[in-house]
């Protein structure tokens, strides 16, 4: 039985500023590209039964710079749809909604086909990804390259927690985390690993 490795994409301008970034397809910063390249030694030590990436440029570029080959894009690995809060920081949201919390309150609808998602809806996507992961784990390790909030929800679901418990798992840009098993139960084996 393999392990599940999670890679959060490298830094973008909006990850630095704290703006919610879902469908806005930002490139990596120069530092984000360096972060992605620095992951290669951590990832090259293993062979993978399956590599899946988000279809967004920041995830695809991270996979490329980290030296991953044979990755398949999976639309379910897309970041949480922040709806009307796309591009807005939590600080700005708190000016009009001081008690707002993404994990319990979700987001208001946005425009242009971006209705926003609730924690349960993101959890449903994570569960679909985990179904594909489960099918591949008997053949070796599985690696996912995606986004902070989505991977946090996926971690909660892998650990058999409700989606909103993803709030417990802060995830740094350009990092590798590893979910494994112990005595038949899913566990966090490494979190936010980096080479530098």
C-alpha positions in Angstrom: 0.0 0.0 0.0 1.4 3.3 -1.1 1.4 6.8 0.5 -0.6 9.8 -0.6 1.7 12.8 -1.3 0.2 16.3 -1.5 2.0 19.2 -3.2 0.7 22.7 -2.8 1.7 24.8 -5.8 4.5 27.5 -5.5 3.9 31.0 -4.5 1.8 33.4 -6.6 1.2 37.2 -6.2 -2.1 36.5 -4.6 -0.8 33.9 -2.2 1.6 36.5 -1.0 -1.1 39.2 -0.6 -3.7 36.8 0.9 -6.2 37.2 -1.9 -8.6 34.3 -2.4 -7.5 32.6 -5.6 -9.7 30.0 -7.2 -10.3 30.3 -10.9 -8.1 33.3 -11.5 -5.2 31.6 -13.3 -2.1 33.4 -11.9 1.4 32.3 -12.8 4.0 31.5 -10.2 6.2 34.3 -8.9 10.0 33.8 -9.4 10.2 32.7 -5.8 7.3 30.3 -6.5 9.2 28.8 -9.4 12.2 28.4 -7.1 10.0 26.7 -4.6 8.7 24.3 -7.2 12.2 23.4 -8.4 13.3 22.8 -4.9 10.7 20.0 -4.5 12.4 17.8 -7.1 14.8 16.1 -4.6 11.9 15.3 -2.2 9.7 13.9 -5.0 12.3 12.0 -7.1 12.9 9.5 -4.3 9.7 7.7 -5.0 7.9 6.1 -7.9 4.2 6.8 -8.4 1.3 4.7 -9.4 -0.6 7.9 -10.2 0.1 11.6 -10.5 -2.8 14.0 -10.7 -2.7 17.8 -11.0 -5.2 20.6 -11.0 -5.8 22.0 -14.5 -4.7 25.5 -13.4 -1.3 26.9 -14.6 0.1 27.4 -11.1 -0.3 23.7 -10.3 0.8 22.5 -13.8 3.9 24.7 -13.7 4.8 23.4 -10.2 4.6 19.8 -11.4 6.7 20.6 -14.4 9.4 22.5 -12.4 9.5 19.7 -9.8 10.4 17.2 -12.5 7.1 15.3 -12.5 6.2 13.4 -15.7 3.1 11.5 -16.6 0.8 13.7 -14.6 -2.9 13.7 -15.5 -5.1 16.8 -15.0 -8.1 16.3 -12.9 -10.8 19.1 -12.7 -11.8 17.9 -9.3 -8.4 19.1 -7.9 -9.4 22.7 -8.7 -9.3 25.1 -5.8 -12.4 25.9 -3.7 -14.7 28.2 -5.8 -14.7 31.4 -3.7 -17.6 32.9 -5.6 -18.0 36.6 -4.8 -14.9 36.5 -2.7 -12.5 35.8 -5.5 -9.5 38.2 -5.3 -10.6 39.5 -1.9 -8.6 39.1 1.3 -10.0 37.9 4.6 -9.1 41.2 6.1 -11.3 43.0 3.5 -14.2 40.6 4.0 -14.0 41.2 7.8 -14.6 44.9 7.2 -18.2 44.1 6.3 -18.6 40.6 7.9 -16.4 40.6 11.0 -17.4 37.1 12.1 -17.1 35.5 8.6 -15.3 32.2 8.4 -14.7 30.3 5.2 -14.9 26.9 6.9 -18.4 27.5 8.5 -20.0 30.3 6.4 -18.9 29.4 2.8 -19.0 32.2 0.2 -21.6 34.3 -1.6 -22.2 33.6 -5.3 -20.0 35.2 -7.8 -20.5 36.1 -11.5 -19.8 34.3 -14.8 -20.6 30.8 -13.7 -18.8 30.9 -10.3 -21.6 30.3 -7.8 -19.1 29.6 -4.9 -18.9 26.4 -3.0 -19.8 25.3 0.5 -17.4 23.1 2.6 -19.7 20.1 1.8 -19.4 20.7 -1.9 -15.6 20.9 -1.8 -15.7 17.8 0.4 -17.7 15.9 -2.3 -15.0 16.7 -4.9 -12.3 15.6 -2.4 -14.2 12.3 -1.9 -14.2 11.7 -5.7 -10.5 12.3 -5.9 -9.9 10.0 -2.9 -11.9 7.3 -4.7 -9.4 7.5 -7.6 -6.5 7.6 -5.1 -7.8 4.5 -3.3 -7.9 2.6 -6.6 -4.2 3.4 -7.3 -2.7 3.1 -3.8 -2.3 -0.7 -3.9 0.1 -0.2 -6.8 2.3 2.4 -5.1 2.4 6.0 -4.1 0.0 8.6 -5.4 0.9 12.3 -5.8 -1.6 15.3 -6.1 -0.5 18.8 -7.1 -3.2 21.3 -6.2 -4.2 24.2 -3.9 -4.3 25.0 -0.3 -7.9 24.9 0.8 -8.8 22.0 -1.5 -5.9 19.9 -0.2 -6.8 20.8 3.4 -10.4 19.6 2.8 -9.0 16.5 1.1 -6.8 15.8 4.1 -9.7 16.1 6.5 -11.7 13.7 4.4 -8.8 11.2 4.2 -8.6 11.3 8.0 -12.3 10.6 8.1 -13.2 14.1 9.4 -15.9 16.5 8.1 -14.7 18.9 5.3 -14.7 21.9 7.6 -12.0 20.3 9.7 -9.6 21.2 6.9 -9.2 24.4 8.9 -6.9 22.5 11.2 -4.2 21.9 8.5 -2.3 25.1 7.5 -0.6 24.3 4.2 2.4 26.3 2.9 3.2 27.2 -0.7 5.7 25.0 -2.4 5.5 22.2 0.2 5.1 18.4 0.2 2.9 16.6 2.8 2.5 12.9 3.1 -0.6 10.9 4.3 0.1 7.3 5.2 -1.5 4.6 7.4 -0.7 3.2 10.8 -2.5 0.1 12.1 -4.9 0.4 9.2 -5.9 4.0 10.0 -5.0 7.0 7.9 -2.4 9.4 9.5 -0.4 12.4 8.7 3.2 11.2 8.3 4.8 14.5 7.1 3.5 18.0 6.8 4.8 21.1 4.9 8.1 19.5 4.1 10.6 21.6 2.1 14.2 21.4 1.1 14.9 25.0 1.9 
